[in-house]
Amino acid sequence: MKKLVYAQLDEVLYHEELDNGLNVYILPKEGFHETFATFTTKYGSIDNTFIPRGLVEPVKVPDGIAHFLEHKMFEDEEKDVFYAFGEQGASVNAFTSFTRTGYLFSSMMQVEKNIETLLDFVQKPYFTGQSIEKEKGIIAQEIMMYADNPDWRAYFGVIENMFEKHPVRIDVGGTIESITSITKKDLTICYETFYHPSNMVLFIVGNVDPEEIMRLVRENQSAKKFPAKEEIIRHVVPEGTPAYVAKRTISMPVSMPKCVVGYKEKNPTRQGRDLLKHQLSVQVVLDLLFSPSSKMYERLYESGSLHDPLSFHYTAEWGFGFSVISGNSNNPDHMADQITETITTYQQVGFSKEEIDRAIKRRIGVVLRSLNSLDFIAKEFTRYQFNGMNFFDVVSTLESLTCYDLQAVLRDHFTPEYQTVFIIRDERV
């Protein structure tokens, strides 16, 4: 077991790769009462075309199947998984993103027993035709619920505007039509391909003994048989072309129109330190441009065009990336114009050193505070790992950013042909 010391953050991380390929990370946190654990596979909604284990030709599976499989993993022939965790004093949940599916629990008691339960239920799938058909109805209701959610529609609307072919443009849950076609064979193919230990990470953070936890995990895994490791061949083509649609408007019953401006990433194949530096640079630039302390926010708020703080974030994985700026406004077209004008102005005049220093310090403060949230660390850790980044390099990378780095991002990432606008107006007006 390797011991990785991050003196600047006063953190020590333990890591071991087991014989079956499973990477296990343990982050002891003295003084915390709760322990979080995530068991995550590098498999998400965009992985809809791949070569299944043991075959040579790629297959295309129904959209939304990763999310469907997440739901089905809680089926167990012998026990109710949620009840079992509850009896052991734990709260269990799961999530599916574009690139990951994670299963997680939090607990203040029986941590070792809960870790075993987490490993066992994820590594023991149970599918029946009857339960699959029942799940289709449940997920169809979930899809319809999100379709009626203006914030969700706005988010995926701007992504659809940006991407022409990349599967990131498809809702994580799929469509009612696509989930209807899912079969037991489909689920089995996806599980056997993507849920191999070598494609997964177990991360545990809390007041735990690393040696004891690692011993437990080794014993649990050595008692199980897994096929030999195989490279997973995914057929996801990176898309860094200009925005597919420049602007689109839809109507829904909303109390206030919504405006979302997106910027598609030109170079979506960054990984490792290159991606980490770029991601943090974009995030700092977004803070400078659109935080509540920015001149743009002040101007929009004083004019009455903005009714809530702007939301903004940058998302990047291998094959795709984008920035999103959104808000509620009684004049969404004006808001979009103001966002564009703000970016254009700063591209011409640049940021002052004082502005940059303040923004970087604010971002470092956010990161340091997040290290006190075990929940946040547990959910974010694997995203960094699966992209060749290190969560504990964030602060040092932020400190290394220069005016040149931020000006380059401002100039290269926020360009007109890669911009798109999505607006939701009130259909009752």
N, C-alpha and C positions, 0 to 999 in steps of 0.2 A: 504494500500500500504506500503510495507516494504522499508526502506531506508538502503542500504548497503554501508558503508563507507570504502574506501581503502586509508587510510591516506598516505601510502608509495608512492602511485602513484598519489595522489591528485585527486582521482576520486570518484564520488558518483553514485551508480546504484540504480534505483528504480524498484521494482518487485511486481507484483500482479498476482495471479491465479484467473481467472474469474470463475463464476459458471459453465460455459460450459467446463471448463478444459483448456482453452487457457492460456498459460503463456505469460505475457507481461513484457518486460524489456525496461526501458528508461534510456539512459545515456546522461545527459545534458552536452554540451560542449560550454561554453561561448567563444565568440570571433570568432566562426566559422560561416561562412555565409551559408554553405550548410548543409542539413540534409539528412541522409540516413535511409532507413527503409527496413527491410527484413521480409518477411512472409514465414516461412520455415516449411515444414513437414518432419518428420523423416521417409522418404520413398525414396529409391534410387534404382539403377539398380539391386542390389543383392536381393531385396525383390520380387523374382519371384515365391515363393511358400509360401502360407499362408492360414489361415482359414478366409474366407470372413465374414463380419458382418452378423450375423443371421444364419450362417451355422455351421456345426460341423465337416465337412470333409475338409481337405486342398485341394486347387486347385493349378495348375501350369499354370501361365499366360505366354504369349509370351515374350521372352527376348527383352529388349528395350522399354517396355511399359511405364515405369516411365518417360523416356525422351519423348516419344510420347505424354503422358498425359500433360507434361509441355507445349508442343507446342499447344495442343488443348485448354488449359485453357485461351488462349488469344482470343478465339472465343467468340463473344457476339452477341446475337440476336438483340440487340438494338443499339449498338455503336461499333466503332473501338477503342479498348482499348489503342493502341499506340497513336492514335490521341487524345484521351481524356487526357492522361497524358501530351502530348505535349502542348495542349491548356492550361493546368494548370502549365506550366513551368517546367515539370519534365521529366527526362529520365528514362525509365523503361527497365528492363531486367529480365532474369531468367537463372537458371542453374540446371543441374541434375548431381549428383555425385553418387558414389557407395551407399551412405547411406542417402542422402538428396535431396530434391527438393526445391529450393528457388526462391522467386519472390521478386524483389527489385526495389526501385526507389531512385533517388537522385533529390533534388530540393532546390532552394533558395527562393521559393515563394509558397503560397497556400499549405503549408505543411499539414494542417489538412484535406483539401479537398483531397489531394493525398493519405493520409492514408486511408480515407474512400473508395476511388476508389480501392486501393490495396486490402483492406479487401473484398470489394463487388465483384470484378471480380474473385478472387480466390475462393470465397464461393458461386459462382453461375455458375456451369458448364453448357456448352451448346454443345452438340454433335449431329451431324447429319450424316447420312450415306454418303452423298455426300461430306461433308467436311473431313470426315475421310479418304475416298478414295483419295481425293486430297492431304492430308497430307502425305500419304504413298509415293507418288512420290517425294515430297519435301525432306522427311527424307532419302529416298533411295539415292538421289543425295548427301546428306550430308554424308552418310555412305561411298559412293564411293570416295568422296573427302578426307575423313580421311584415307581411305585405301591406297591412293596414297601419303600420308604424311609420310616420313621416320621417323620423330621423334615420331609420334603417333604409327606407326607400331613397332618401337623399344620399346616404353614404354609398350604396351600391349603384345609384344612378350616376354618380360622378365617376365611379370605377368603370361602369359600362361605357361611359363617354370616352374614357382614356384608352381602353384596350379593345382591339378588334377581334383577336383570336385567342389570346391567352386565357386559360381557364380561371384565372383570378376574377374575371368579369362575371362568373357564375356564382350565385348565392351559395354560401357554404352548405346550406341545407338542401340544395338542389331545387327541383320543381316538383309539383305534384305528379306530373307525367313521368319524370325520371325515377322518382322513388317507387312509383307503382310497378316499375319493371324489375326491381331488385329481386334476386332469387337467392336461395341458400347457397348455390354454387358460387355466385358472385361474392357473397360475404366470405366464404371459405377461401377463395382465391386471394382476396385482399388481405385477409387475416394472415394466411400462411406466407404471403410475400412481405408484408410490412411489419408484422408483430414479432419477427425474430429478435431475440435479445441483442444481436449485433446492430440492430437498427433502433435501439432504445437506450434511454438514459434513466437511471434511478437517482433522484436527488433528495437528500434528507437534510433538513435544517432545524436546529433546536438544541436544547440542553441534553445532548446525548453523548455516549461514550463511543468514539469512532471504531475502536477495536472490537467492541461487543457487537455493534451494528453490522460491521463488515463480516464478522464471523457468522452472524445470523443469515445474512444474505448469501454468503458462500455456500452454507449448508443447504439453504432453500433451493438454490439453483443447481447444485451438484446432485440433488435427489431427482431432478427432472431430466428428461431426454429431449434434445432439440436436434433438428437437421443441421448439417454442416453449413457454415456461413457461406453466403453467396452475395455477389454484388447485385444491387437492385438497379435495373436499367429503366429509368423513367424517361418518357417521351414528352417532356415539357420544353417547348421552344421559347427562349427568352424573347421579350418584346420591348424594344427600346425605340420604336418608331414614334413619330409625332402623334399627338392625340387623335383618336379615331373620329370623334365628333367634337366640334368646337363649342357648341352650346345647345342645350335642350331644356325645355320647360314642360312640366306636367302639372295637373291640377288634382288636389286632394282636399278634404275638409281639414284645414289647419287654422289655428287661432292667429297665426302670424306667418307670412311667407318665409320660406327658407332659401338661403343662397349658399351654394357650395362651389368653391373654386379649387380645381385640382391641377397639379403639375406632375406630369409623367416623367419617370426617371429615364434618362438617355442611355445610361450605362448600367444595365441591370444584372451584371455578372460579377460585381465586386463580392469578395468574401474576406474573412479574416480582418486583419488590422486595417486594410484599405477600406472595407465596408464600415468598420467601427468609426474611423476618423471622418468618413463622409457623412454617416448617419448623425454623429454628434455635431458636425459643422452645420448641417441643414437645420437641426433642432435649435441651435443657438441663433441662426439667422431668423428662423420663424419667431423666436422669442423677441428678437430685436425689432422685427417688423410689426408684430400683431399682439403682443402681450398687453394687458391693461395699462401698462406704463408707457406704451408706444404713442407716438404722435398720431398715427393712423387711427388707433382706437379712440383717442381723445376727440379727434375731428369727427368721426362717425357718431360718437355718443352725443356730442354737443349739438350736432345737426338734427338729432332725433331719428336718424336712420338705423341706429343699432339699439336693440332693447336688452341684449344680454352680452356678456363677454364673448369674444370670438373663441371658437375652438380650433385648434390646429395641431397637426401631428405629421410625422414622417414615418412611412412604413417601407421596409426594404428586405427582401429575401433574394436568394438566387433566382434570377429569371424575371423579376418584376420589382418595381418600386414606385412610390408616389408620395407627394405632399398633398394635404387637404386642409383648406381653411374654410370654416363654415360659421354661419350665424343666422339669427332671425332678424328680419328687417321688413319694414313696411314699404321699402323701395329696394328690392333685391338687385335690380339692374344697376342702380347707383352704387350699391355696396360692392358689386363685382368690379365696376369701373374704378372705384376707390382703391380696391386691393391691387388692381393692375397698375394704377397710377403710382401707388406707394412703392411698389417694386421697381418700376421704371425710374422713379426719382432717385432711389437709393443706389440703383445700378450706375447712375450718373455721378452722384456726389459721394457715395461710399459711407461707411460708418466711421465715427471717431474712435480713437483708441479707448477713450473713457467709456463710451457706450459698450464696446466689445468687452472690456474688462469687467464691467458690471454684469453683463449678460452671462459671461462664463462663470463668474462667482455665484450668480443666482442658480445656474444649472448645477454646479458642483454642490451647492447647498441642498438642492432637491435630491440629488443622488445620495448624499450622506444621510439625509433623513430617511430615505427609502431603505437603507441598510438596517434600520430598526423595525422594518416590516417584514416578518418572516414570510407572510403570504405573498408579498410582492417579489421577494427574492426567489421563492420557490417557483412562481409562474414565469419569471423572466429568464431564469438561469438557462433553461434548455434552448430557448430561442437564440441566445448568444452561442451556445455550444454547437448547435446544428448549423450555424453559419460561420464556424471557425473563429468566433470572437470569444473574448473572455470578459465576463461581467465585471470582474474586479480590476480590469484595465480602464474602466470608464473615466475615473477621476484623473488618472495620469494622462490620458489622451486629451481630456478637456484642457488640462493645464498646458498641454503642448500646442494647442491651436494658436494660430497667428492671424493677424489682420489679413495677410495674403490668402490664407486658407478660406476665410469667411467671404472675402471679396470674390474669390474664384467660384465658390458655391453660389453666391448671389448672382453672378453673371451667367454661369453655365446651367444651373438647374432650373431657374425661373425664366424660361424663354417662351415667347408668344406661341410658336407652333406646337409646343408641348403643353399648353394651357387649355383647360376646358372649364365650362361653367354649367352647373345644373341647378335649376330653380324649381321650387314647388310653390305654386300659387294656391290661394283659397278658391276652391271650385264654387263656393257659395256666393262669391262676389261677382 
